[in-house]
Amino acid sequence: MTTIAAKDVIFVYNGNDNYTEAEFDADGDFPCPIDGSTITRRGKQWKVTRTIVQSATSGAKAMQVLRIDLTDRF
């Protein structure tokens, strides 16, 4: 796992973009998980199916967005 600077972290559950959770990682402490690894969210184990780091701009600022796609079907 690697880390990136301050970022928004978006968790997408079972490929459903309507079933997401967002967190702001001000210090860049949240590591970027490796595809195929497991993490615990909402009290259960999830498998990481894909991670994407994107740049999002809001006004004059650019921020990193870490999107983590998760599945409980493994």
C-alpha positions in Angstrom: 0.0 0.0 0.0 1.2 3.5 -0.8 -0.1 6.9 0.3 -0.7 10.1 -1.5 -1.2 13.7 -0.2 -4.4 15.1 1.1 -7.3 13.7 -0.8 -10.9 12.7 -0.9 -11.5 8.9 -0.6 -14.6 7.5 -2.3 -15.7 3.9 -1.5 -18.0 2.3 -4.1 -19.7 -0.8 -2.8 -20.6 -3.7 -5.3 -20.2 -1.5 -8.3 -23.2 0.7 -7.4 -22.4 4.4 -7.7 -25.5 5.1 -5.7 -24.1 3.1 -2.7 -20.9 5.1 -2.0 -19.2 6.6 1.0 -16.8 9.6 1.0 -14.1 10.6 3.5 -11.7 13.5 3.5 -8.1 12.5 4.3 -6.5 15.8 5.2 -3.1 14.3 6.1 -2.8 11.7 3.4 -2.7 9.0 6.0 -5.1 6.6 4.3 -3.1 4.2 2.2 -4.0 3.3 -1.4 -4.9 -0.4 -1.2 -3.7 -3.0 -3.7 -6.3 -4.5 -6.0 -7.3 -7.9 -4.7 -6.5 -7.0 -1.0 -9.2 -6.9 1.6 -10.2 -4.1 3.9 -12.8 -3.7 6.7 -15.6 -1.2 6.2 -19.0 -1.0 7.8 -18.0 -3.9 10.1 -17.3 -6.4 7.4 -14.6 -7.6 5.0 -14.6 -6.2 1.5 -12.3 -7.1 -1.5 -10.7 -4.3 -3.4 -11.6 -4.8 -7.1 -10.0 -1.5 -8.4 -8.4 1.6 -7.2 -8.1 4.8 -9.2 -6.4 8.1 -8.3 -7.8 11.0 -10.2 -7.4 14.8 -10.0 -10.5 16.9 -9.3 -10.5 20.6 -9.6 -12.8 22.9 -7.6 -12.3 26.6 -8.5 -8.6 27.4 -8.3 -7.7 24.2 -6.3 -6.8 20.8 -7.5 -7.2 17.8 -5.2 -6.5 14.1 -5.5 -9.5 11.7 -5.4 -8.9 8.1 -4.5 -11.8 5.9 -5.7 -11.9 2.4 -4.2 -14.3 -0.1 -5.7 -15.2 -2.9 -3.3 -17.1 -6.1 -3.4 -18.4 -8.5 -0.8 -18.8 -11.3 -3.4 -15.5 -13.3 -3.1 
